């Protein structure tokens, strides 16, 4: 094959260019290797590197047999309803007797307002079994006066599942039915995270609830869709701290040992 003089010059220039590129690459690789050699190796991991001693969790003394821990606010100690008021105004008029209080006329609510909390509350359906479905041992615990954890005698008492004991009323049915017999007390331990709202009032993050019924998990960090409604669909409206409310549904449900820990 014949190459002209100009073609020979072009080929020579290409060869020189390739050689120069190869030398540049070699220099870059050498420099990279030198940089890696100059980079200090991370220290060898030891257990202490992932141990954090500060801040130390503050000491809380647990209560024996469901008694309030040392950092709790006692909402009912068995003596009076001094922490409560009637929702309609005035003093709470529910009967206090033998360390318990029983549903009377009208809903009641705490005088204090809360945001995120752990709530312990014990309740008992009437010993005398009357009524069926929602008409039997019915009351309710309203978190921030809006979000109901259902109280109902659900022992051998068929009703809609998202309205039985341990449900988030008409939003989340309980994982299981952990109801005790009507003559026995029930225990709710409720972990509640309040919803957050943007400056314009729109929802930033929904409320979340975990409920243990007699020590059994029945609501596992469920997301609330808004206030619990008897009729219609839930819809959030911006709010801040709010009280805990207990419902008068016409049944003599009793309560005792109520305390709360702000989180």
N, C-alpha and C positions, 0 to 999 in steps of 0.2 A: 504494500500500500504506500502511496506517495504522499508525503506531508510537505506543504509549502513552508518557506522560511517563517512566515507569520504564524502558521500553525505550530511550528516548533517552539517559537517564543511563548505562545499561549500555554502549551503543555508544560513548558519549564516553569512558567509563573504559577500554574496550578499546583505543580509538584512542590514548589517552594511554599505556597500557601498551606497545603496539607501538612507539610513538615512543621511550619510555624504553629498551626493549630494543635498538632500533636504535642509539640513542646509546651504550648500554653496549658493544654490539658494535664500534662505530666506535672507541670509546676503547680497547678491548682490542686491536684491530688496530693502532691507533696506538702503543700501548705495546709490542706485540710487535715492530713495526718499529723502535722506538727501542732495544729490547733487542738486536735483531740488529745494529743500527748500533753499539751500544756493545760488542758481543762482538768481541774481537780476532781477526783472521783468522789461520789457521795459517801458519807460515812456509813459504816456497816450498821444495820439496824440492830438495836437491842431493846428488850421489853420496856425499859424506862422511857423510851422516846414516845411511846403512845399512852403513857400514864399521866393523867391530869389530876393534880391534888387541889387545885384552887379553881373556882371558889368551892368551899366545902358546903354540902347541903346542910341547911339548918335542922336542928333536932326537933322532932315532933314526937310526943308521947302518945302512942295509940290508946284508944279506949278499949277496955275489956268488954266483951259481949255486946258489941255494937255501940258502946258508949262513945260520946263525942271525943275526938282527939284534942290535944292541947291547943291547937290553932283554929279550932272550929268556933263558929257563932251558933250558940244553942238557941233554936227557934221555939222549942217547947221542952221544958225540963220536967214536966209533970205537974206543975203547980198552977200556972195561969197562962193566959193568952196575951201577956204584956207585949210580945213582939208582933202581934197581929191586930188588924182593924177590919171592920166591915167594909166591903167594897162600896157599898152604898153610902158610907159615911158613919162615923161614930165607932164605938167599941165593938169588938168581935163578941157575939153573944152565944157562941156555941158552948155546950155544957162541958165543964171540966170535972172529972170524977175519977178517983182511983188511979191517978197518973196518966189518964188518957183524956182526949177531948173528942166529942162526937158531933157530927154534922148537925147544924141547926138551921135557922132560917137565913137564907142569903149566903152568897159567897164571901169568903174572907181572903185577905192578902197580907203579906208581910209589910211592916212599916218601912223596912229597909229595901233598897233596890240593889240589884245584882247584875253582873255581866257574865263572866265565865265562872263556873263553880262545880263543886262536887256536892250533891245533895243526898242526905240519908233520911229516909222517912219510913216509918212502919205503920201499917194499916190493917184493919180487920173488917171483913164484911159482917153484917149482922148475924148473930148466932142462929136466929130463927130465919129459916130459908123461906123467902116469899118472892113471888114474881118469877119471870123468865126473861131471857135475853137481856136487853138493856135496862129492864126494870128490876134487876136483882143486884143489890149491893153496889149501886153505881155512884161514883164520885169522879174526881179528876184532879190531877196536879198540873197546874199551868205554869210552865217555865217562862219567865219574863211576861207573865200574864197573857200569853198568846199561844204557846205551843204545849198541847196537852199530852201528858202520859196518862193513859187511861187507867182508872181504878174501877174494877168490876169483879163481882163474884163469878169467876169463870170456872168454878169447880163443877163439872157435870152440867154445864149451862151453855148450850149452843147459841152462838150469835155470829154476826159477821166478823171475820177474823181480824180485820183492821180496826175493830172496835172492842176487842176483848182485853182482859188484863194484860199489861205489858206492851200494848200497842202504842204507837204514836198515832193518835186518833185519826182514822181515815187516811193515813199516809203510809204507815209501815206496820204490818202485822208482826207479832213477836215470832222469834225463831222457833220457840217451843212454848207450851203451856206449863208454867212452873207453879201454878196456883195451889195453895194449901187448902185444907178443908175450911168451911165457914167458921168453925170454932177456933181456928188457929190463926196466928198473926202472919202477915206477909211483910217482906222487907224489900224496899226498892233502894238501890244505890245508883244514882244518876250522875253521869259526867256530861256536862253541857258546855258547848262553845257557842257563844252568841254570834249572830250574823254581823257582818261589817258592811257599811254603806259608804258610797262615794259622796263627795261634797254636793253633788246635784241630787242626792237622795236615791240614786239607783243602787242596786245590789252589787257589792264587791265580792263578798263570799257568804255562802249560806250558813245557817245554824247547823250544828252537828250534835248528835246525842248518842250516848252509850248507856244502856240500862241493864242492870243485873237484878233479876227477880228471885229472891230467896237464894242468892249466890249463883244463880244460873244466868248466863249471858242470853238476853232476849233481843237486844238492839245493839248492833255492832258499829258504832261510829256512823250512824246513818245520817244522810243529808236531808234536811227539812226543806219542803217546797214552799214554805210560807206558814202563816198562822193556821192552826188546825180549825177547820170549818165543819159545822154540822150539815150545812147546805152550801153547795157551790164549791169552786176550786180555790185553792190557796193562792195568795198573792202578797208578796212582801211590801211593806211600807216602812220607811226608815224610822228607826227608834234607837234610843240609848239604853241605859240601865233601866231595869223595871223590876217589880216585885214578883215573888212567888205567890200564886193564888191557889186556893182549894175550893172545889165546886160543891155547891148544894144541888144535888140532883133528886132530892126527895127521899133518899134512903139513909138510914142511921149508920153510916160508916164511921168507924172510930180511928183515931190516929194517936201515935205516941212517938217519943224519942226522935224528934226532928232536929237535925243540925246541918250546917252548911259550911263548906270551906271555899273561900274565894280563891280562884286560880289566876 
